[in-house]
Amino acid sequence: MLLKNYLLEKVTELVKPEYDKLECWAHAWPHIKRVEKNAESLALIVGTDHIACGIAAYCHDLGRIVEQETRGKQTELGKIDHSYDSIEPTVKFLQKLEITGYDFGAVIEAVAVHSHKLY
């Protein structure tokens, strides 16, 4: 549990200031925390890596920040697929964290497809 707390605290330190820039309340920090809690619970139910799921949850809406910076505040949700815009900032945060032992390809894939209804 200590490793999980440490890793997710490090991710929080990096991503929370980014989410604090968002003007759209629907994707602000409280949403991210709810998604992380749900992702961890679901990961434990299906027996998958709850730390990787938590990291993906924290990073999944980074594309909303890119969207706001390039297109301005988005008031209509779902008009643009922000999941692809979340990939690059997620990769940068993962590289900055220098964490080993996790399948970051799976984290990136989860971020990339999180808004696809198929998944």
Phi, psi and omega in degrees: 000328179295319178298315179302311180300318181297310182297314181289331173295319179296318178297316179302315180303325182277316189269329183303316178300331177290313179295331179295344177282341185292137175269341181274108184301331185295338181239021179280183187306319179302322176296315182298316179297320178295317180297318179298316180297315179294319180297318179295316179298314179295321179299319179293324179295316184269357176076038178246178185290104184288337177289312178299320178295321177295318178297315179299320180298317179295331185261349193300331182253018176301334177296335176295328178289316176301315179302313180296319182291330183261333185236358182087179181299129179264121180262337179257113181284146175084003180282331182232137179280100183279349186298323179291327176291345179277344186295305185301311179296327178295314178301316180299317179294319179297320178294321180295324181289332181053041178274139176242162177091007178236149179277089182289340172299320179292323177297313180297317179298317179298318178296317184293330185250007189298337181257006178278129183293335179300324183269000000 
